[in-house]
Amino acid sequence: MNLETINMSSYNLHLIKTKKFKTITIDVDFYREIKKEEITKRNLLKMLLIDSSKNYKTERELIIESEELYDIKVSSSISRIGNFSNLSFQTKFLNEKFTEEGMNKESIIFFLDLIFNPYIKDNSFVNIEIQKNKLRQEILSIKDNKVKYSIFKLMEKIKGKPYSYNSFGSIKDLDEIIGKTLYEYYQKVLKEDQIDIFVLGDFDSLEIKEMFKEYFKITTFKKENKNILVPELNPRKRLVRYREYDNVNQAQLIALCNLNNLNDYERKYVIKLYNELLGGSSNSILFKTVREKNSYCYYINSSVKAYDNILIIYSGVEDKNIDKCIKLIKKSLKDIRDGKIKDEDIESSKNTIISSIKSVSDNPIGIINTYFSKVLVGTDNEEERIEKFSKITKEDIIKVSKKVSLHTILTLEKKEEENEEN
């Protein structure tokens, strides 16, 4: 795979040449430091911009044009990477080598038309209420997923951190948005957000460059900002515990661990292997200890957010087993610190991660996400990552385990009582 990065002054164009796929995939990323009051607007923009444009005002018109372009696919997403909110637009279409000459350009024009030519009247978005209602349902639906809801309830206790915000936004902010204010924010995104564009497939680089030069309508120069790392939580001498109550079939136990003083190598590699070993799969220490040996929970996993400087353990348990489960979580964390780790478990965790790295190359968006990660945090290429994960030692894991400490626990339980803090 061959990568060429072109500085287009107001954005960077990354051309990833490969003959592995019959399609061309394009990903356009608008990102900026996250602000709580902007989250709802960005989510609404994500939905509105691919729903219509001045040239394709209805769903039917969009479908017809998509079929004319050999079933082109267009999608959008919102994600958060550390301090940044990323508003992303993607398209995938058949390479003209398998359709007809000129279709690459037609497909790109169609895709960029959705981004730059929205359906507006009098400087205001049209048909905004339909998408507002859809977003309202997404915001409200978080309570239906008890795992996500429990994690959110814990995170909102950690004031002022990007991960404490509802990723969909808030009903209050949504109710205040009108077509005119959203259009003003849309123009702000175009002018101020950092932009990286990734094009993956078998194409002529000069042709792609010229197409974007002509049809990607942004000329505002932006100062590069890569301040992605969320400040660390201060370690606590005494673990804080919250109890929430809801109508749940099984209690949810969420444990937040803070990560302190990780170096770059530990953040990119060792902490990820540590997480896989701790609770990344059914072969993990937590699963074997809490689920298999003692049957205290229905499931238990962990997830590391290295650029948030946190690690989360989440489990579904019976109310009567909550305290027993917490005790075993503490013991598992201590066992790793004390070096009570089997070599075969370390190797198994390494193999899982390496298999995951290799599988990324089978998916265009997976490849693009890896290159975007390289732009943001300097991620190594596939061969380098495999080599570095392979060389992690037991001593490396023990060293990083001492930088992991329990910070806050929240349980979502069945009873209707007032919240307590222990």
C-alpha positions in Angstrom: 0.0 0.0 0.0 1.4 3.4 -1.0 0.5 6.6 0.9 1.0 10.1 -0.4 0.0 13.1 1.7 -0.6 16.5 -0.1 -0.8 19.7 1.8 -3.7 21.6 0.1 -3.2 24.6 2.4 -6.6 24.5 4.1 -6.6 20.7 4.5 -4.5 17.6 4.0 -5.3 15.1 1.3 -4.1 11.6 1.9 -4.0 9.3 -1.1 -3.7 5.6 -0.2 -3.0 3.6 -3.4 -4.0 -0.1 -3.5 -5.4 -2.5 -6.0 -6.9 -4.7 -3.3 -10.5 -3.4 -3.7 -12.8 -2.8 -6.7 -14.1 0.2 -4.9 -12.8 3.7 -4.0 -13.5 4.8 -0.5 -13.3 8.4 0.7 -13.4 9.7 4.3 -13.6 13.4 5.1 -12.9 14.3 8.7 -13.8 17.6 10.3 -12.4 17.8 13.8 -11.9 20.3 16.6 -11.5 20.4 20.3 -14.7 19.2 21.8 -17.1 21.6 23.5 -20.2 20.3 25.4 -22.5 23.0 23.9 -21.6 22.0 20.3 -22.2 18.2 20.6 -25.9 18.3 19.7 -25.3 20.6 16.7 -22.6 18.3 15.3 -24.8 15.3 15.7 -27.6 17.1 13.9 -25.3 18.2 11.1 -24.1 14.6 10.7 -27.7 13.6 9.9 -28.9 16.6 7.9 -26.0 16.9 5.4 -26.4 13.4 4.0 -30.2 13.5 4.1 -30.6 16.1 1.2 -29.0 18.9 -0.7 -30.2 21.7 -3.0 -29.8 19.3 -6.0 -31.4 16.3 -4.2 -34.1 17.7 -2.0 -36.0 14.4 -1.2 -35.0 10.9 -0.2 -36.4 9.6 -3.5 -34.1 12.0 -5.5 -31.1 10.8 -3.5 -32.0 7.1 -4.1 -32.4 7.6 -7.8 -29.1 9.4 -8.1 -27.3 6.8 -6.0 -28.6 4.1 -8.3 -27.4 6.0 -11.3 -24.0 6.1 -9.7 -23.9 2.2 -9.5 -25.3 2.2 -5.9 -22.9 4.6 -4.3 -22.9 4.5 -0.5 -22.8 7.6 1.6 -22.6 7.7 5.4 -21.6 9.9 8.3 -20.5 9.5 11.9 -19.5 11.3 15.0 -16.7 10.1 17.2 -14.5 11.5 19.9 -10.8 10.9 20.1 -9.4 12.3 23.3 -10.0 16.1 23.3 -11.3 16.1 19.7 -14.8 15.7 18.3 -14.6 14.2 14.8 -17.4 14.8 12.3 -16.8 12.3 9.5 -18.4 11.8 6.1 -17.7 8.6 4.1 -18.5 7.3 0.6 -17.7 4.1 -1.2 -18.3 3.6 -4.9 -17.3 1.2 -7.7 -14.1 2.2 -9.4 -14.8 3.4 -12.9 -12.5 0.6 -14.1 -15.4 -1.7 -13.4 -18.2 0.6 -14.6 -17.7 3.4 -17.2 -15.3 6.2 -17.7 -16.0 9.4 -15.8 -17.9 7.8 -13.0 -15.2 8.4 -10.4 -15.6 12.2 -10.9 -19.4 12.0 -11.0 -19.4 10.1 -7.7 -17.0 12.5 -6.0 -19.1 15.5 -7.2 -22.2 13.9 -5.8 -20.6 13.2 -2.5 -19.1 16.7 -2.1 -22.4 18.2 -3.2 -24.0 16.8 0.0 -21.4 18.4 2.2 -21.1 21.8 0.5 -24.5 22.4 -1.1 -27.0 21.8 1.7 -30.8 22.3 1.3 -31.2 25.8 2.7 -33.5 28.8 2.3 -32.8 32.3 3.6 -29.6 31.0 5.3 -31.5 28.4 7.2 -31.6 24.6 7.0 -34.9 23.2 5.6 -36.7 20.2 7.1 -34.7 20.3 10.3 -37.6 19.1 12.5 -37.5 15.6 11.0 -33.9 15.1 11.9 -34.3 16.7 15.3 -37.0 14.2 16.1 -34.7 11.3 15.1 -31.8 12.7 17.2 -34.2 13.2 20.1 -35.0 9.5 20.0 -31.3 8.7 19.9 -30.6 10.8 23.0 -33.5 9.3 24.9 -32.7 5.7 23.8 -29.4 5.7 25.8 -31.5 4.6 28.9 -32.7 1.5 27.1 -29.1 0.1 26.9 -28.3 -0.4 30.5 -24.6 -1.0 30.0 -24.1 2.3 28.1 -26.5 4.1 30.5 -24.5 2.9 33.5 -21.2 3.9 32.0 -22.7 7.3 31.1 -24.1 7.8 34.7 -20.6 7.1 36.1 -18.8 9.3 33.6 -21.1 12.3 34.3 -19.8 12.2 37.9 -16.4 13.1 36.5 -17.0 16.7 35.9 -15.3 18.7 33.1 -13.8 15.8 31.1 -14.8 15.2 27.5 -15.9 11.6 28.3 -18.4 12.9 30.8 -20.6 14.3 28.0 -23.5 12.4 26.4 -22.1 11.7 22.9 -25.5 12.3 21.3 -26.0 15.7 23.0 -28.8 16.9 25.2 -32.6 17.5 24.7 -32.2 21.0 26.1 -29.7 22.0 23.5 -31.7 20.2 20.8 -34.9 22.1 21.6 -33.0 25.4 21.2 -31.6 24.6 17.7 -33.3 26.3 14.8 -32.4 26.1 11.1 -30.7 29.5 11.1 -28.4 28.9 14.1 -27.5 25.4 12.8 -26.5 26.9 9.4 -24.4 29.5 11.2 -22.6 26.7 13.0 -22.2 24.7 9.8 -20.3 27.7 8.3 -18.2 27.8 11.4 -17.3 24.1 11.0 -16.2 24.8 7.4 -14.1 27.7 8.4 -12.5 26.6 11.6 -12.4 22.8 11.9 -9.2 21.0 11.0 -9.7 18.7 8.0 -8.1 15.6 6.8 -9.3 13.7 3.7 -8.4 10.1 2.9 -8.9 8.5 -0.5 -8.3 4.7 -0.8 -8.3 2.6 -4.0 -6.8 2.2 -7.4 -6.8 5.7 -9.0 -4.6 8.4 -10.7 -3.3 10.6 -7.9 -3.1 13.7 -10.1 -6.7 13.3 -11.2 -7.9 13.0 -7.6 -5.9 16.0 -6.5 -7.4 18.1 -9.3 -10.9 17.0 -8.5 -10.6 18.0 -4.8 -8.9 21.3 -5.8 -11.9 22.1 -7.9 -14.8 20.7 -5.9 -13.7 20.8 -2.2 -14.8 24.3 -1.4 -12.7 25.3 1.5 -9.8 27.8 1.4 -9.5 28.9 5.0 -6.1 28.2 6.4 -6.2 26.5 9.9 -3.4 26.4 12.4 -2.7 22.7 13.2 -3.7 21.6 16.7 -2.9 18.0 17.9 -3.6 18.5 21.6 -5.5 15.2 21.8 -4.6 14.0 25.3 -7.2 14.4 28.0 -5.6 15.5 31.3 -5.2 12.7 33.9 -7.5 12.2 36.9 -5.7 12.7 40.2 -5.4 9.3 42.0 -7.7 8.8 45.0 -6.6 7.6 48.3 -10.1 6.3 49.0 -12.3 4.7 46.3 -15.6 6.5 45.7 -18.7 4.5 45.1 -22.1 5.6 43.8 -25.4 3.7 43.7 -28.1 4.4 41.1 -31.5 2.7 41.0 -33.6 1.7 38.0 -35.9 -1.0 36.6 -33.2 -3.5 35.6 -33.2 -7.3 35.2 -29.6 -7.5 36.4 -27.4 -5.0 38.3 -24.7 -3.2 36.3 -21.3 -2.7 37.9 -19.0 -0.1 36.4 -15.5 0.6 37.7 -13.4 3.5 36.4 -9.6 3.3 36.7 -7.3 6.2 36.1 -4.1 5.9 34.2 -1.2 8.1 35.3 2.2 8.9 33.9 2.1 6.6 30.9 4.9 7.2 28.4 4.2 7.1 24.6 5.2 3.4 24.3 3.0 2.3 27.2 0.1 4.3 25.8 0.3 2.9 22.3 1.2 -0.7 23.3 1.6 -2.0 26.8 -1.7 -0.6 28.2 -3.6 -2.2 25.3 -2.0 -5.6 26.0 -2.7 -5.1 29.8 -6.4 -4.4 29.0 -6.6 -7.5 26.8 -5.1 -9.6 29.5 -7.3 -8.0 32.2 -10.7 -8.1 30.6 -10.6 -8.0 26.8 -12.1 -11.4 26.1 -13.4 -14.7 27.5 -9.8 -15.7 28.0 -9.1 -12.7 30.3 -8.2 -12.8 34.0 -11.4 -11.1 35.0 -13.6 -13.4 33.0 -11.9 -16.5 34.3 -11.8 -15.3 37.9 -15.2 -13.6 38.3 -17.4 -15.4 35.8 -16.0 -18.9 35.3 -14.5 -19.8 38.7 -17.0 -18.0 41.0 -20.1 -17.3 38.8 -20.5 -13.9 40.4 -21.5 -12.2 37.1 -23.2 -12.7 33.8 -20.4 -11.0 31.9 -17.4 -8.9 32.7 -15.1 -6.9 30.3 -12.7 -4.1 30.3 -12.0 -1.3 27.8 -9.1 1.1 27.7 -9.3 4.7 26.5 -5.6 5.5 26.3 -6.0 9.1 25.2 -8.6 9.7 27.9 -6.2 8.3 30.5 -8.8 5.9 31.8 -9.7 2.2 31.8 -13.3 1.0 32.4 -14.4 -2.4 33.8 -18.1 -3.2 33.3 -20.1 -6.2 34.4 -23.7 -7.5 34.8 -24.2 -9.0 38.2 -26.9 -10.2 40.7 -27.4 -7.6 43.4 -26.3 -10.1 46.1 -22.9 -10.6 44.3 -22.0 -6.9 43.8 -19.6 -6.7 46.8 -18.0 -10.1 46.0 -17.5 -9.0 42.4 -15.8 -5.7 43.5 -13.5 -7.7 45.8 -12.4 -10.0 43.0 -11.8 -7.0 40.6 -9.5 -5.5 43.2 -7.8 -8.8 43.6 -7.3 -9.2 39.9 -5.7 -5.8 39.6 -3.4 -6.6 42.5 -2.5 -10.0 41.1 -1.2 -8.4 37.9 0.8 -5.8 39.9 2.3 -8.7 41.9 3.3 -10.5 38.7 0.8 -13.3 39.1 0.4 -13.7 35.3 0.7 -16.8 33.3 3.1 -16.6 30.2 0.5 -18.5 28.1 -2.1 -15.9 29.0 0.2 -13.1 27.9 0.9 -14.9 24.6 -2.8 -15.5 24.0 -3.5 -11.8 24.5 -0.7 -10.9 22.1 -2.1 -13.2 19.4 -5.6 -11.8 19.8 -4.3 -8.2 19.3 -2.0 -9.2 16.4 -4.9 -11.0 14.6 -7.0 -7.9 15.0 -4.2 -5.7 13.5 -4.0 -8.0 10.5 -7.8 -8.1 9.9 -7.9 -4.3 9.6 -6.2 -4.6 6.2 -9.3 -6.4 4.8 -11.5 -3.4 5.4 -11.1 0.0 3.6 -12.5 2.0 6.5 -10.3 0.1 8.9 -7.2 1.0 6.8 -8.3 4.6 6.7 -8.9 4.7 10.4 -5.3 3.5 11.0 -3.9 6.2 8.8 -6.1 8.8 10.5 -4.7 7.6 13.8 -1.2 8.0 12.4 -2.1 11.7 11.6 -3.4 12.3 15.1 -1.1 10.4 17.4 1.7 9.0 15.2 0.5 5.4 15.1 3.1 3.0 13.6 2.4 0.9 10.5 1.1 -2.7 10.7 4.5 -4.4 10.7 5.9 -2.1 13.4 2.9 -2.5 15.6 3.0 -6.3 15.3 6.7 -6.3 16.1 6.3 -4.0 19.2 3.3 -6.0 20.6 5.3 -9.2 20.1 8.2 -7.8 22.2 6.2 -6.7 25.2 7.5 -8.4 28.3 5.9 -9.5 31.5 8.0 -6.9 33.3 6.5 -4.2 30.9 3.0 -5.3 31.9 3.8 -5.3 35.7 5.3 -1.8 35.3 2.3 -0.4 33.6 -0.1 -2.1 36.0 1.3 0.1 38.8 0.1 3.1 36.8 -3.5 1.8 36.9 -5.6 2.5 40.0 -9.3 2.2 40.9 -10.9 5.7 41.0 -14.7 5.4 41.0 -17.3 2.6 41.1 -21.0 2.9 40.1 -23.7 0.3 40.4 -27.1 0.4 38.8 -29.3 -1.6 41.0 -32.9 -2.8 41.1 -34.1 -1.2 44.3 -35.8 2.2 44.5 -33.7 4.1 47.1 -31.8 7.3 47.4 -28.3 7.4 45.9 -25.6 6.7 48.4 -21.9 7.5 48.3 -19.6 5.2 50.2 
